[in-house]
């Protein structure tokens, strides 16, 4: 169903990933809120290129779309399991972290319960109409062009693969991990494959290639510029950094300090689960018993160039500890180099209505708004530089959506905990 001519929505979300889907779930029961959400895809599909059978999400099931804001919501993960007849198996499994495929299926189920989602709408422009102070969102569909009008926008377009400038994805068998499952057979047909990068995705791809290579498959190498294959920090006091108090503290710091802390905090949300690290070592050990070589595993190594030499790829590398260059030859490269937020081209007509920091990034308010008025445009998972490690955390999605809904409706539709941590971030108040 297309938009009603001249109708102005209270809220329009662009992109329907887990965060905006969660916002749609929490907005649905609010009778005083007219919200609609657009996405270019035909339906919900979360990281299909990394939907490995045994991969889990890195947060407990309570970090679903709604529970941390509304534990009674019928759109909770537990209710999904109940409706699917899988609640008791999940209970007996005694593992808080759902499988990634299971979480994606839950999100698809939740999306099917909502009437506010509009699929197959590729947003191509956002403009401001001063006549009624509304935003006009132009979307391209299979049937033609639609225009939607709204008072407020929430940008939930997600992040895009981060690819080093020296690596050309068009240069033969070079791919980002986001495309791994779509091209896995191509990789396994090579004599050698090199995974570049660290983090959970790199480790999952490396293990999967090792398991499938067997005795006659490709040699699998793993290079990372990180100083070690570090596990994700998951101790309880560190987890308190995913809290409203830490967001308050982090947001109040100067930009250079925030940027430095984000570099230092990599292991808090970009590391590898300790179970996976240990599982990889066990796999390498078992392979060594049967005489299968481990390939190259090395750290402190930065990719500086990538060239083709006949049928092989030659990686120009730099050892950051020894400060020396070296080269590595491989049949294919998988770039586990993460993701980055970018400003979409469809915002070009309203760039002057958005606040920017000195580095040209969104100047995101504490309550996730980016417009000059701090009350019309919000972002989801585009605020690592202003809010720190909580930005991509699924467990903080319901909290952020509660804050956005409070700003939109002018009331606290879902109770927002202002403080949950035992520790103090910054100088304790009585000592300040």
C-alpha positions, 0 to 999 in steps of 0.5 A: 500500500502506498502513502496517502496523498498529503498525509503527514506521518509522525515518524518515518524510519529509513532502513529496517535492520534490527535497530529500526525493527525494534523501534517499529515493534515498540512504536506499534502499541502506541496509539498516539504515534503514526509511524511507518518504516521503509526498506529497499529489500523485499523482506528482513535479511540480516547478514546473510553472507555470514549466517554460518550454522553454528555462529551465535550472536554475542549478546544474551537473548534478553537483548532482543528487539523489545525485552529491555524496554518492555519485558511483557511485549508479545514480540519478545524472543521468548514469545517467538520461541513459544510460538515456534514450539522451541521454548523448551529445547532452548531452555534445555540447551542452557545457552543464553546466546541464540544462534545467529540464524535463530535470531534472524528468524526471530526478527523475520517473525517479528517483522511479519507481525507489524503493519508499519513496515513497507518493503521494496522502497528504495529511498532516493531523496529526503527534502524539507517542505517549508510549507508545512515543515515536513520532510518529503521522502522519495522512494523508488519501487517496482511500480514507480515512485512514491513520496512520503511525508513525515514530521520526523525521521529515524535513520537506521540504514546500517553500516557498509563493509569497510574495505582498505583502499589498497584492496579492489574487490573487483580484482578476482577472488578478493571479497569482504566477509559480508559476502563469504557464504555466497562465495565459499565454494569458490574459495575452497577451490583455491590452493590457498586462502588468506583471511585478513583482519581480526574479530568474530567474523574473521575467526568464524570464517577462518575456522569454517575454511579450516574445517572444510578444507580437510586434507586436500583443501586450500591452505588457510592463512590468517593475518591481522594488524592487531597485536594478538588474537584477543578475546572479547572482554566480557567481565561484569564490571566492564559490561557496565560500560554498556549503561546509560551512565557510561553513555553520559560520561562518554558523550561529555568528553572532548572529541579527541578523547572519545576518538582515542578511547574508541581505539582503545576499546576495540577489544570490548566489542570487536574481539573474538569470543573466548570459546571460539579462540579456544575452539580454533586452537583445538582444531589446529591441534587436531589437524597437526596430529594428522599432519595437516599444516597450520598455514600462516597465523601472524599478528602485528601485520598491516596490509599495505598493497594487493597486486595480481601476479598471474593466477596468484594474489600478492599481499604487500605487508608491514610488520608493525613491531619489527617495522619491516615490510614483507610479502605473502602470496595467496590464491584468494583473500577474505577481508574481515575488515569490519564495517563503517557508517556513512552518510547516505546520498539521499540526505544531500538535499537536507545536509544543511539541516544536520549538525556536523562535527569538526571531522565531518561526522554527525554531531549526535546529541545525547538523545541520538538526534542529529538535526540542529533542532535536536528534535527531528532527525535521529540516527541508529548505530551511526554514533560510535564517535559520540556514544562509544561502544554502545552504538552497535550493541544489540543490548542497548537498542531497546534503550536507545529506541525508548529514548527516541520514542520519549523525544518523539511523543513527549512522554516516557512510553517505556520506563528509561533507567537513568542509572544501572551501574555500581561503579562511577564513571568520572569523578564521584559527585561528592568529590567534584 
